[in-house]
Protein backbone atom coordinates (compact mmCIF):
# COMPACT_ATOMS: atom_id res chain seq x y z
CA UNK A 1 0.00 0.00 0.00
CA UNK A 2 1.36 3.46 -0.87
CA UNK A 3 1.81 5.99 1.89
CA UNK A 4 -1.36 8.15 2.09
CA UNK A 5 0.26 11.54 1.70
CA UNK A 6 -1.78 14.74 1.91
CA UNK A 7 -3.12 15.90 -1.44
CA UNK A 8 -1.61 19.36 -0.86
CA UNK A 9 1.81 17.85 -1.63
CA UNK A 10 0.67 17.30 -5.21
CA UNK A 11 0.86 21.08 -5.68
CA UNK A 12 4.60 21.43 -5.00
CA UNK A 13 7.92 20.02 -6.17
CA UNK A 14 11.36 19.78 -4.64
CA UNK A 15 13.28 23.04 -4.97
CA UNK A 16 15.13 23.24 -8.27
CA UNK A 17 17.95 25.03 -6.46
CA UNK A 18 18.29 22.32 -3.80
CA UNK A 19 18.30 19.70 -6.52
CA UNK A 20 21.04 21.59 -8.34
CA UNK A 21 23.26 21.41 -5.26
CA UNK A 22 23.43 17.64 -5.75
CA UNK A 23 25.45 18.31 -8.90
CA UNK A 24 28.02 20.45 -7.16
CA UNK A 25 30.19 17.68 -5.74
CA UNK A 26 32.52 17.86 -8.69
CA UNK A 27 35.99 18.95 -7.46
CA UNK A 28 36.94 22.50 -8.40
CA UNK A 29 33.47 23.59 -9.39
CA UNK A 30 32.71 27.31 -9.00
CA UNK A 31 29.19 27.96 -7.79
CA UNK A 32 27.14 31.03 -8.61
CA UNK A 33 24.03 29.03 -7.68
CA UNK A 34 23.36 29.59 -3.99
CA UNK A 35 21.57 32.52 -2.42
CA UNK A 36 23.79 32.42 0.66
CA UNK A 37 25.77 35.24 2.22
CA UNK A 38 29.52 34.67 2.40
CA UNK A 39 30.42 33.00 5.69
CA UNK A 40 33.69 34.96 5.64
CA UNK A 41 31.58 38.08 6.16
CA UNK A 42 30.11 36.86 9.45
CA UNK A 43 31.14 38.94 12.44
CA UNK A 44 32.20 35.88 14.42
CA UNK A 45 33.85 37.85 17.22
CA UNK A 46 30.82 40.06 17.63
CA UNK A 47 28.42 37.13 17.64
CA UNK A 48 30.63 35.26 20.13
CA UNK A 49 30.66 38.26 22.45
CA UNK A 50 26.88 38.60 22.08
CA UNK A 51 26.35 34.91 22.91
CA UNK A 52 28.61 35.20 25.96
CA UNK A 53 26.74 38.31 27.08
CA UNK A 54 23.42 36.51 26.71
CA UNK A 55 24.64 33.68 28.91
CA UNK A 56 26.20 36.08 31.39
CA UNK A 57 23.37 38.58 31.75
CA UNK A 58 20.23 36.44 31.47
CA UNK A 59 21.18 32.76 31.30
CA UNK A 60 17.80 31.56 32.53
CA UNK A 61 15.86 33.51 29.93
CA UNK A 62 18.31 32.65 27.13
CA UNK A 63 18.09 28.88 27.76
CA UNK A 64 14.47 28.53 28.84
CA UNK A 65 11.22 28.27 26.91
CA UNK A 66 10.05 31.70 25.79
CA UNK A 67 7.05 33.66 24.59
CA UNK A 68 5.80 32.67 21.14
CA UNK A 69 5.75 36.33 20.13
CA UNK A 70 9.46 36.55 20.75
CA UNK A 71 12.09 37.42 23.35
CA UNK A 72 11.09 40.86 24.56
CA UNK A 73 14.58 42.45 24.52
CA UNK A 74 14.95 41.36 20.89
CA UNK A 75 11.52 42.71 19.95
CA UNK A 76 12.58 46.02 21.47
CA UNK A 77 15.91 45.98 19.64
CA UNK A 78 14.23 45.14 16.33
CA UNK A 79 11.68 47.92 16.79
CA UNK A 80 14.58 50.33 17.31
CA UNK A 81 16.40 48.87 14.30
CA UNK A 82 13.32 49.42 12.14
CA UNK A 83 12.88 52.91 13.54
CA UNK A 84 16.41 53.71 12.41
CA UNK A 85 15.30 52.87 8.87
CA UNK A 86 12.46 55.35 8.89
CA UNK A 87 9.56 53.33 10.27
CA UNK A 88 7.57 55.74 12.42
CA UNK A 89 5.88 54.76 15.69
CA UNK A 90 7.36 51.27 15.61
CA UNK A 91 6.55 49.49 18.86
CA UNK A 92 7.75 46.02 19.95
CA UNK A 93 4.20 44.68 20.17
CA UNK A 94 3.71 45.37 16.46
CA UNK A 95 6.05 42.52 15.49
CA UNK A 96 6.63 38.87 16.25
CA UNK A 97 9.95 37.08 15.96
CA UNK A 98 9.98 34.21 13.47
CA UNK A 99 12.41 31.39 12.71
CA UNK A 100 13.85 33.20 9.73
CA UNK A 101 11.67 35.19 7.37
CA UNK A 102 10.79 31.88 5.69
CA UNK A 103 8.61 31.06 8.69
CA UNK A 104 6.89 34.41 8.31
CA UNK A 105 5.90 33.40 4.77
CA UNK A 106 4.61 30.07 6.09
CA UNK A 107 2.56 31.85 8.75
CA UNK A 108 1.10 34.13 6.08
CA UNK A 109 0.08 31.05 4.13
CA UNK A 110 -1.48 29.45 7.19
CA UNK A 111 -3.40 32.51 8.31
CA UNK A 112 -4.57 33.96 5.00
CA UNK A 113 -4.66 31.39 2.19
CA UNK A 114 -7.51 28.98 1.54
CA UNK A 115 -7.36 26.46 -1.31
CA UNK A 116 -8.25 28.20 -4.54
CA UNK A 117 -7.45 31.73 -3.32
CA UNK A 118 -5.80 33.97 -5.87
CA UNK A 119 -2.39 35.31 -4.83
CA UNK A 120 -0.40 37.73 -6.96
CA UNK A 121 3.39 37.39 -7.03
CA UNK A 122 6.05 39.02 -9.16
CA UNK A 123 7.27 37.26 -12.26
CA UNK A 124 9.95 36.21 -11.39
CA UNK A 125 9.90 35.85 -7.61
CA UNK A 126 11.44 33.93 -4.69
CA UNK A 127 11.12 30.24 -5.46
CA UNK A 128 10.36 29.22 -1.87
CA UNK A 129 7.40 31.62 -1.81
CA UNK A 130 5.91 29.95 -4.87
CA UNK A 131 6.30 26.56 -3.18
CA UNK A 132 5.00 27.74 0.20
CA UNK A 133 1.86 29.44 -1.10
CA UNK A 134 1.07 26.57 -3.45
CA UNK A 135 1.33 24.17 -0.52
CA UNK A 136 -1.64 25.99 1.00
CA UNK A 137 -3.59 25.77 -2.24
CA UNK A 138 -3.05 29.25 -3.66
CA UNK A 139 -3.77 29.90 -7.33
CA UNK A 140 -0.78 32.07 -8.19
CA UNK A 141 -0.99 34.95 -10.65
CA UNK A 142 2.16 36.49 -12.13
CA UNK A 143 2.59 40.28 -12.22
CA UNK A 144 5.23 41.53 -14.68
CA UNK A 145 8.25 43.49 -13.49
CA UNK A 146 10.93 45.66 -15.06
CA UNK A 147 14.08 47.34 -13.74
CA UNK A 148 11.90 49.54 -11.49
CA UNK A 149 10.04 46.63 -9.92
CA UNK A 150 6.47 45.50 -10.39
CA UNK A 151 4.57 47.33 -13.12
CA UNK A 152 1.89 48.99 -11.00
CA UNK A 153 -0.59 49.70 -13.80
CA UNK A 154 -0.60 46.03 -14.70
CA UNK A 155 -0.70 45.11 -11.02
CA UNK A 156 -3.87 47.15 -10.56
CA UNK A 157 -5.47 45.44 -13.54
CA UNK A 158 -4.66 42.05 -12.03
CA UNK A 159 -6.06 43.09 -8.63
CA UNK A 160 -9.31 44.21 -10.22
CA UNK A 161 -9.53 41.07 -12.33
CA UNK A 162 -8.63 38.46 -9.72
CA UNK A 163 -9.51 40.04 -6.34
CA UNK A 164 -6.50 38.32 -4.74
CA UNK A 165 -6.23 37.34 -1.10
CA UNK A 166 -2.82 39.04 -1.05
CA UNK A 167 -0.04 40.49 -3.20
CA UNK A 168 3.51 39.37 -2.44
CA UNK A 169 6.39 41.69 -3.39
CA UNK A 170 10.14 41.93 -2.82
CA UNK A 171 10.44 45.67 -3.46
CA UNK A 172 14.16 46.08 -2.78
CA UNK A 173 16.87 44.09 -4.63
CA UNK A 174 14.45 41.30 -5.46
CA UNK A 175 15.35 37.64 -5.53
CA UNK A 176 16.03 36.70 -8.27
CA UNK A 177 15.47 39.86 -10.31
CA UNK A 178 17.61 42.32 -8.33
CA UNK A 179 14.98 44.95 -9.23
CA UNK A 180 14.13 47.79 -6.87
CA UNK A 181 10.66 49.31 -6.84
CA UNK A 182 10.81 53.04 -7.51
CA UNK A 183 9.61 55.51 -4.90
CA UNK A 184 6.66 56.57 -7.06
CA UNK A 185 5.59 52.96 -7.54
CA UNK A 186 5.93 52.23 -3.82
CA UNK A 187 3.47 54.97 -2.99
CA UNK A 188 1.12 53.69 -5.69
CA UNK A 189 1.26 50.14 -4.29
CA UNK A 190 0.21 51.46 -0.88
CA UNK A 191 -2.61 53.43 -2.48
CA UNK A 192 -3.78 50.29 -4.28
CA UNK A 193 -3.82 48.40 -0.98
CA UNK A 194 -6.21 50.94 0.52
CA UNK A 195 -8.28 51.48 -2.60
CA UNK A 196 -8.88 47.77 -3.21
CA UNK A 197 -8.56 46.60 0.42
CA UNK A 198 -5.89 44.12 -0.59
CA UNK A 199 -3.17 42.76 1.67
CA UNK A 200 0.34 43.63 0.50
CA UNK A 201 3.19 41.46 1.78
CA UNK A 202 6.57 43.19 1.68
CA UNK A 203 9.48 40.76 1.94
CA UNK A 204 12.65 42.71 2.74
CA UNK A 205 15.67 40.47 3.42
CA UNK A 206 18.06 42.43 1.18
CA UNK A 207 17.18 46.09 1.76
CA UNK A 208 20.29 46.81 3.84
CA UNK A 209 22.66 45.39 1.21
CA UNK A 210 22.94 48.45 -1.03
CA UNK A 211 26.15 49.39 -2.84
CA UNK A 212 25.83 53.13 -3.40
CA UNK A 213 22.97 55.37 -2.41
CA UNK A 214 20.38 53.88 -0.09
CA UNK A 215 17.26 52.53 -1.83
CA UNK A 216 13.86 54.17 -1.35
CA UNK A 217 12.27 53.64 2.07
CA UNK A 218 10.45 50.37 2.63
CA UNK A 219 6.71 50.20 2.11
CA UNK A 220 6.44 49.98 5.88
CA UNK A 221 8.44 53.19 6.32
CA UNK A 222 6.31 54.94 3.67
CA UNK A 223 2.99 53.73 5.07
CA UNK A 224 2.56 56.83 7.23
CA UNK A 225 2.27 58.86 4.01
CA UNK A 226 -0.73 56.86 2.78
CA UNK A 227 -3.52 56.87 5.39
CA UNK A 228 -4.94 53.45 6.05
CA UNK A 229 -2.19 51.52 4.26
CA UNK A 230 -0.67 50.13 7.46
CA UNK A 231 -3.92 48.20 7.98
CA UNK A 232 -3.26 46.23 4.77
CA UNK A 233 0.51 45.81 5.02
CA UNK A 234 2.59 42.85 6.22
CA UNK A 235 6.35 43.33 6.42
CA UNK A 236 8.85 40.47 6.72
CA UNK A 237 12.43 41.12 7.83
CA UNK A 238 15.47 38.96 8.51
CA UNK A 239 18.96 39.02 9.97
CA UNK A 240 20.03 36.08 7.79
CA UNK A 241 21.59 38.02 4.93
CA UNK A 242 23.15 40.78 7.04
CA UNK A 243 24.30 38.95 10.19
CA UNK A 244 24.14 35.14 10.02
CA UNK A 245 21.49 32.77 8.66
CA UNK A 246 22.38 30.16 11.27
CA UNK A 247 20.73 32.29 13.95
CA UNK A 248 17.39 31.83 12.11
CA UNK A 249 16.08 35.18 13.31
CA UNK A 250 13.42 36.92 11.29
CA UNK A 251 10.36 38.98 12.12
CA UNK A 252 6.95 39.95 10.87
CA UNK A 253 5.15 43.25 11.27
CA UNK A 254 1.40 43.07 10.66
CA UNK A 255 -1.95 44.43 11.85
CA UNK A 256 -2.80 43.28 15.40
CA UNK A 257 -5.48 40.75 14.45
CA UNK A 258 -3.19 39.03 11.97
CA UNK A 259 -0.29 38.98 14.44
CA UNK A 260 -2.56 37.27 16.96
CA UNK A 261 -3.55 34.59 14.44
CA UNK A 262 0.05 34.14 13.28
CA UNK A 263 1.21 33.77 16.88
CA UNK A 264 -1.39 31.07 17.45
CA UNK A 265 -0.20 29.18 14.36
CA UNK A 266 3.43 29.56 15.40
CA UNK A 267 2.56 27.93 18.72
CA UNK A 268 1.54 24.85 16.77
CA UNK A 269 4.77 24.85 14.74
CA UNK A 270 7.71 25.47 17.04
CA UNK A 271 6.35 27.12 20.22
CA UNK A 272 8.93 29.87 19.77
CA UNK A 273 12.10 30.74 17.92
CA UNK A 274 15.26 29.67 19.78
CA UNK A 275 15.52 31.91 22.82
CA UNK A 276 19.30 31.55 22.84
CA UNK A 277 19.50 32.76 19.25
CA UNK A 278 17.13 35.61 20.04
CA UNK A 279 19.07 36.64 23.12
CA UNK A 280 22.30 36.56 21.11
CA UNK A 281 20.76 38.69 18.36
CA UNK A 282 19.42 41.15 20.93
CA UNK A 283 22.83 41.54 22.53
CA UNK A 284 24.43 42.01 19.11
CA UNK A 285 22.01 44.75 18.07
CA UNK A 286 22.35 46.52 21.41
CA UNK A 287 26.14 46.42 21.18
CA UNK A 288 26.00 48.72 18.15
CA UNK A 289 28.13 46.56 15.84
CA UNK A 290 25.62 46.31 13.01
CA UNK A 291 26.54 49.57 11.17
CA UNK A 292 30.20 48.55 10.82
CA UNK A 293 29.21 45.02 9.77
CA UNK A 294 26.87 46.36 7.10
CA UNK A 295 29.49 48.78 5.79
CA UNK A 296 32.00 45.96 5.38
CA UNK A 297 29.51 43.59 3.74
CA UNK A 298 28.28 46.27 1.33
CA UNK A 299 31.80 47.10 0.21
CA UNK A 300 32.72 43.46 -0.44
CA UNK A 301 29.52 42.60 -2.30
CA UNK A 302 29.69 45.81 -4.33
CA UNK A 303 33.16 44.90 -5.58
CA UNK A 304 32.06 41.38 -6.45
CA UNK A 305 28.94 42.61 -8.25
CA UNK A 306 31.01 45.03 -10.31
CA UNK A 307 33.55 42.32 -11.10
CA UNK A 308 30.84 39.93 -12.26
CA UNK A 309 29.20 42.57 -14.43
CA UNK A 310 32.48 43.52 -16.10
CA UNK A 311 33.40 39.87 -16.65
CA UNK A 312 30.01 39.03 -18.17
CA UNK A 313 30.36 41.92 -20.63
CA UNK A 314 33.88 40.86 -21.53
CA UNK A 315 33.32 37.10 -21.81
CA UNK A 316 29.74 36.82 -23.08
CA UNK A 317 29.25 40.18 -24.80
CA UNK A 318 25.92 40.62 -26.55
CA UNK A 319 24.94 37.00 -25.87
CA UNK A 320 23.68 38.09 -22.46
CA UNK A 321 21.66 41.04 -21.21
CA UNK A 322 21.36 42.25 -17.62
CA UNK A 323 20.96 45.34 -15.45
CA UNK A 324 23.97 45.82 -13.12
CA UNK A 325 22.71 45.26 -9.57
CA UNK A 326 22.68 48.14 -7.11
CA UNK A 327 22.39 45.85 -4.10
CA UNK A 328 21.46 42.39 -2.94
CA UNK A 329 23.20 39.15 -3.90
CA UNK A 330 22.29 38.45 -7.52
CA UNK A 331 22.71 39.26 -11.18
CA UNK A 332 19.54 38.43 -13.11
CA UNK A 333 20.38 37.91 -16.75
CA UNK A 334 18.79 36.88 -20.02
CA UNK A 335 20.40 35.02 -22.90
CA UNK A 336 19.79 36.88 -26.14
CA UNK A 337 20.65 34.12 -28.59
CA UNK A 338 22.86 36.56 -30.50
CA UNK A 339 24.70 35.03 -33.46
CA UNK A 340 22.80 31.79 -32.99
CA UNK A 341 24.28 31.07 -29.56
CA UNK A 342 22.43 29.18 -26.83
CA UNK A 343 19.26 30.93 -25.65
CA UNK A 344 17.88 28.39 -23.16
CA UNK A 345 18.93 28.73 -19.53
CA UNK A 346 18.55 25.01 -18.79
CA UNK A 347 20.72 24.01 -21.73
CA UNK A 348 23.31 26.63 -20.80
CA UNK A 349 23.28 25.45 -17.17
CA UNK A 350 24.17 21.91 -18.20
CA UNK A 351 26.97 23.16 -20.45
CA UNK A 352 28.24 25.30 -17.57
CA UNK A 353 28.29 22.32 -15.18
CA UNK A 354 30.41 20.47 -17.75
CA UNK A 355 32.83 23.44 -17.68
CA UNK A 356 32.95 23.45 -13.87
CA UNK A 357 30.65 26.34 -13.01
CA UNK A 358 27.07 26.39 -11.74
CA UNK A 359 24.18 28.84 -11.74
CA UNK A 360 20.39 28.57 -11.47
CA UNK A 361 18.26 28.65 -14.63
CA UNK A 362 15.53 31.27 -14.36
CA UNK A 363 12.42 29.28 -15.28
CA UNK A 364 11.64 27.92 -11.75
CA UNK A 365 11.31 31.49 -10.43
CA UNK A 366 8.12 32.04 -12.43
CA UNK A 367 4.74 30.81 -11.21
CA UNK A 368 3.46 30.88 -14.81
CA UNK A 369 4.75 31.50 -18.33
CA UNK A 370 8.46 31.09 -17.49
CA UNK A 371 11.10 32.85 -19.52
CA UNK A 372 13.47 30.00 -20.33
CA UNK A 373 16.19 32.38 -21.51
CA UNK A 374 16.75 33.76 -17.99
CA UNK A 375 19.27 32.80 -15.31
CA UNK A 376 20.34 33.86 -11.82
CA UNK A 377 23.98 34.32 -10.86
CA UNK A 378 25.02 34.91 -7.26
CA UNK A 379 28.23 36.84 -6.67
CA UNK A 380 28.05 36.63 -2.87
CA UNK A 381 30.19 33.62 -2.03
CA UNK A 382 32.91 33.78 -4.70
CA UNK A 383 35.97 35.99 -4.46
CA UNK A 384 36.95 38.40 -7.21
CA UNK A 385 39.42 36.05 -8.93
CA UNK A 386 37.01 33.14 -8.62
CA UNK A 387 34.28 35.24 -10.21
CA UNK A 388 36.55 36.09 -13.15
CA UNK A 389 37.48 32.44 -13.61
CA UNK A 390 33.87 31.28 -13.28
CA UNK A 391 32.58 33.78 -15.84
CA UNK A 392 35.44 32.79 -18.19
CA UNK A 393 34.15 29.22 -17.91
CA UNK A 394 30.67 30.50 -18.78
CA UNK A 395 32.20 32.00 -21.91
CA UNK A 396 33.64 28.60 -22.77
CA UNK A 397 30.26 26.96 -22.12
CA UNK A 398 28.60 29.49 -24.42
CA UNK A 399 31.09 28.75 -27.18
CA UNK A 400 30.75 25.01 -26.73
C-alpha positions in Angstrom: 0.0 0.0 0.0 1.4 3.5 -0.9 1.8 6.0 1.9 -1.4 8.1 2.1 0.3 11.5 1.7 -1.8 14.7 1.9 -3.1 15.9 -1.4 -1.6 19.4 -0.9 1.8 17.9 -1.6 0.7 17.3 -5.2 0.9 21.1 -5.7 4.6 21.4 -5.0 7.9 20.0 -6.2 11.4 19.8 -4.6 13.3 23.0 -5.0 15.1 23.2 -8.3 17.9 25.0 -6.5 18.3 22.3 -3.8 18.3 19.7 -6.5 21.0 21.6 -8.3 23.3 21.4 -5.3 23.4 17.6 -5.7 25.4 18.3 -8.9 28.0 20.4 -7.2 30.2 17.7 -5.7 32.5 17.9 -8.7 36.0 19.0 -7.5 36.9 22.5 -8.4 33.5 23.6 -9.4 32.7 27.3 -9.0 29.2 28.0 -7.8 27.1 31.0 -8.6 24.0 29.0 -7.7 23.4 29.6 -4.0 21.6 32.5 -2.4 23.8 32.4 0.7 25.8 35.2 2.2 29.5 34.7 2.4 30.4 33.0 5.7 33.7 35.0 5.6 31.6 38.1 6.2 30.1 36.9 9.5 31.1 38.9 12.4 32.2 35.9 14.4 33.8 37.8 17.2 30.8 40.1 17.6 28.4 37.1 17.6 30.6 35.3 20.1 30.7 38.3 22.5 26.9 38.6 22.1 26.4 34.9 22.9 28.6 35.2 26.0 26.7 38.3 27.1 23.4 36.5 26.7 24.6 33.7 28.9 26.2 36.1 31.4 23.4 38.6 31.7 20.2 36.4 31.5 21.2 32.8 31.3 17.8 31.6 32.5 15.9 33.5 29.9 18.3 32.6 27.1 18.1 28.9 27.8 14.5 28.5 28.8 11.2 28.3 26.9 10.1 31.7 25.8 7.1 33.7 24.6 5.8 32.7 21.1 5.7 36.3 20.1 9.5 36.5 20.8 12.1 37.4 23.4 11.1 40.9 24.6 14.6 42.4 24.5 14.9 41.4 20.9 11.5 42.7 19.9 12.6 46.0 21.5 15.9 46.0 19.6 14.2 45.1 16.3 11.7 47.9 16.8 14.6 50.3 17.3 16.4 48.9 14.3 13.3 49.4 12.1 12.9 52.9 13.5 16.4 53.7 12.4 15.3 52.9 8.9 12.5 55.4 8.9 9.6 53.3 10.3 7.6 55.7 12.4 5.9 54.8 15.7 7.4 51.3 15.6 6.6 49.5 18.9 7.8 46.0 20.0 4.2 44.7 20.2 3.7 45.4 16.5 6.1 42.5 15.5 6.6 38.9 16.3 9.9 37.1 16.0 10.0 34.2 13.5 12.4 31.4 12.7 13.8 33.2 9.7 11.7 35.2 7.4 10.8 31.9 5.7 8.6 31.1 8.7 6.9 34.4 8.3 5.9 33.4 4.8 4.6 30.1 6.1 2.6 31.8 8.7 1.1 34.1 6.1 0.1 31.0 4.1 -1.5 29.4 7.2 -3.4 32.5 8.3 -4.6 34.0 5.0 -4.7 31.4 2.2 -7.5 29.0 1.5 -7.4 26.5 -1.3 -8.2 28.2 -4.5 -7.5 31.7 -3.3 -5.8 34.0 -5.9 -2.4 35.3 -4.8 -0.4 37.7 -7.0 3.4 37.4 -7.0 6.0 39.0 -9.2 7.3 37.3 -12.3 9.9 36.2 -11.4 9.9 35.9 -7.6 11.4 33.9 -4.7 11.1 30.2 -5.5 10.4 29.2 -1.9 7.4 31.6 -1.8 5.9 29.9 -4.9 6.3 26.6 -3.2 5.0 27.7 0.2 1.9 29.4 -1.1 1.1 26.6 -3.5 1.3 24.2 -0.5 -1.6 26.0 1.0 -3.6 25.8 -2.2 -3.0 29.2 -3.7 -3.8 29.9 -7.3 -0.8 32.1 -8.2 -1.0 34.9 -10.7 2.2 36.5 -12.1 2.6 40.3 -12.2 5.2 41.5 -14.7 8.3 43.5 -13.5 10.9 45.7 -15.1 14.1 47.3 -13.7 11.9 49.5 -11.5 10.0 46.6 -9.9 6.5 45.5 -10.4 4.6 47.3 -13.1 1.9 49.0 -11.0 -0.6 49.7 -13.8 -0.6 46.0 -14.7 -0.7 45.1 -11.0 -3.9 47.1 -10.6 -5.5 45.4 -13.5 -4.7 42.1 -12.0 -6.1 43.1 -8.6 -9.3 44.2 -10.2 -9.5 41.1 -12.3 -8.6 38.5 -9.7 -9.5 40.0 -6.3 -6.5 38.3 -4.7 -6.2 37.3 -1.1 -2.8 39.0 -1.1 0.0 40.5 -3.2 3.5 39.4 -2.4 6.4 41.7 -3.4 10.1 41.9 -2.8 10.4 45.7 -3.5 14.2 46.1 -2.8 16.9 44.1 -4.6 14.4 41.3 -5.5 15.3 37.6 -5.5 16.0 36.7 -8.3 15.5 39.9 -10.3 17.6 42.3 -8.3 15.0 44.9 -9.2 14.1 47.8 -6.9 10.7 49.3 -6.8 10.8 53.0 -7.5 9.6 55.5 -4.9 6.7 56.6 -7.1 5.6 53.0 -7.5 5.9 52.2 -3.8 3.5 55.0 -3.0 1.1 53.7 -5.7 1.3 50.1 -4.3 0.2 51.5 -0.9 -2.6 53.4 -2.5 -3.8 50.3 -4.3 -3.8 48.4 -1.0 -6.2 50.9 0.5 -8.3 51.5 -2.6 -8.9 47.8 -3.2 -8.6 46.6 0.4 -5.9 44.1 -0.6 -3.2 42.8 1.7 0.3 43.6 0.5 3.2 41.5 1.8 6.6 43.2 1.7 9.5 40.8 1.9 12.7 42.7 2.7 15.7 40.5 3.4 18.1 42.4 1.2 17.2 46.1 1.8 20.3 46.8 3.8 22.7 45.4 1.2 22.9 48.5 -1.0 26.1 49.4 -2.8 25.8 53.1 -3.4 23.0 55.4 -2.4 20.4 53.9 -0.1 17.3 52.5 -1.8 13.9 54.2 -1.3 12.3 53.6 2.1 10.5 50.4 2.6 6.7 50.2 2.1 6.4 50.0 5.9 8.4 53.2 6.3 6.3 54.9 3.7 3.0 53.7 5.1 2.6 56.8 7.2 2.3 58.9 4.0 -0.7 56.9 2.8 -3.5 56.9 5.4 -4.9 53.4 6.1 -2.2 51.5 4.3 -0.7 50.1 7.5 -3.9 48.2 8.0 -3.3 46.2 4.8 0.5 45.8 5.0 2.6 42.8 6.2 6.3 43.3 6.4 8.9 40.5 6.7 12.4 41.1 7.8 15.5 39.0 8.5 19.0 39.0 10.0 20.0 36.1 7.8 21.6 38.0 4.9 23.1 40.8 7.0 24.3 39.0 10.2 24.1 35.1 10.0 21.5 32.8 8.7 22.4 30.2 11.3 20.7 32.3 13.9 17.4 31.8 12.1 16.1 35.2 13.3 13.4 36.9 11.3 10.4 39.0 12.1 6.9 39.9 10.9 5.1 43.3 11.3 1.4 43.1 10.7 -2.0 44.4 11.9 -2.8 43.3 15.4 -5.5 40.7 14.4 -3.2 39.0 12.0 -0.3 39.0 14.4 -2.6 37.3 17.0 -3.5 34.6 14.4 0.0 34.1 13.3 1.2 33.8 16.9 -1.4 31.1 17.4 -0.2 29.2 14.4 3.4 29.6 15.4 2.6 27.9 18.7 1.5 24.8 16.8 4.8 24.8 14.7 7.7 25.5 17.0 6.3 27.1 20.2 8.9 29.9 19.8 12.1 30.7 17.9 15.3 29.7 19.8 15.5 31.9 22.8 19.3 31.6 22.8 19.5 32.8 19.2 17.1 35.6 20.0 19.1 36.6 23.1 22.3 36.6 21.1 20.8 38.7 18.4 19.4 41.2 20.9 22.8 41.5 22.5 24.4 42.0 19.1 22.0 44.8 18.1 22.3 46.5 21.4 26.1 46.4 21.2 26.0 48.7 18.2 28.1 46.6 15.8 25.6 46.3 13.0 26.5 49.6 11.2 30.2 48.5 10.8 29.2 45.0 9.8 26.9 46.4 7.1 29.5 48.8 5.8 32.0 46.0 5.4 29.5 43.6 3.7 28.3 46.3 1.3 31.8 47.1 0.2 32.7 43.5 -0.4 29.5 42.6 -2.3 29.7 45.8 -4.3 33.2 44.9 -5.6 32.1 41.4 -6.4 28.9 42.6 -8.2 31.0 45.0 -10.3 33.6 42.3 -11.1 30.8 39.9 -12.3 29.2 42.6 -14.4 32.5 43.5 -16.1 33.4 39.9 -16.6 30.0 39.0 -18.2 30.4 41.9 -20.6 33.9 40.9 -21.5 33.3 37.1 -21.8 29.7 36.8 -23.1 29.3 40.2 -24.8 25.9 40.6 -26.6 24.9 37.0 -25.9 23.7 38.1 -22.5 21.7 41.0 -21.2 21.4 42.3 -17.6 21.0 45.3 -15.4 24.0 45.8 -13.1 22.7 45.3 -9.6 22.7 48.1 -7.1 22.4 45.8 -4.1 21.5 42.4 -2.9 23.2 39.2 -3.9 22.3 38.5 -7.5 22.7 39.3 -11.2 19.5 38.4 -13.1 20.4 37.9 -16.8 18.8 36.9 -20.0 20.4 35.0 -22.9 19.8 36.9 -26.1 20.6 34.1 -28.6 22.9 36.6 -30.5 24.7 35.0 -33.5 22.8 31.8 -33.0 24.3 31.1 -29.6 22.4 29.2 -26.8 19.3 30.9 -25.6 17.9 28.4 -23.2 18.9 28.7 -19.5 18.6 25.0 -18.8 20.7 24.0 -21.7 23.3 26.6 -20.8 23.3 25.5 -17.2 24.2 21.9 -18.2 27.0 23.2 -20.4 28.2 25.3 -17.6 28.3 22.3 -15.2 30.4 20.5 -17.8 32.8 23.4 -17.7 33.0 23.4 -13.9 30.7 26.3 -13.0 27.1 26.4 -11.7 24.2 28.8 -11.7 20.4 28.6 -11.5 18.3 28.7 -14.6 15.5 31.3 -14.4 12.4 29.3 -15.3 11.6 27.9 -11.8 11.3 31.5 -10.4 8.1 32.0 -12.4 4.7 30.8 -11.2 3.5 30.9 -14.8 4.8 31.5 -18.3 8.5 31.1 -17.5 11.1 32.9 -19.5 13.5 30.0 -20.3 16.2 32.4 -21.5 16.8 33.8 -18.0 19.3 32.8 -15.3 20.3 33.9 -11.8 24.0 34.3 -10.9 25.0 34.9 -7.3 28.2 36.8 -6.7 28.1 36.6 -2.9 30.2 33.6 -2.0 32.9 33.8 -4.7 36.0 36.0 -4.5 37.0 38.4 -7.2 39.4 36.1 -8.9 37.0 33.1 -8.6 34.3 35.2 -10.2 36.6 36.1 -13.2 37.5 32.4 -13.6 33.9 31.3 -13.3 32.6 33.8 -15.8 35.4 32.8 -18.2 34.2 29.2 -17.9 30.7 30.5 -18.8 32.2 32.0 -21.9 33.6 28.6 -22.8 30.3 27.0 -22.1 28.6 29.5 -24.4 31.1 28.8 -27.2 30.7 25.0 -26.7 
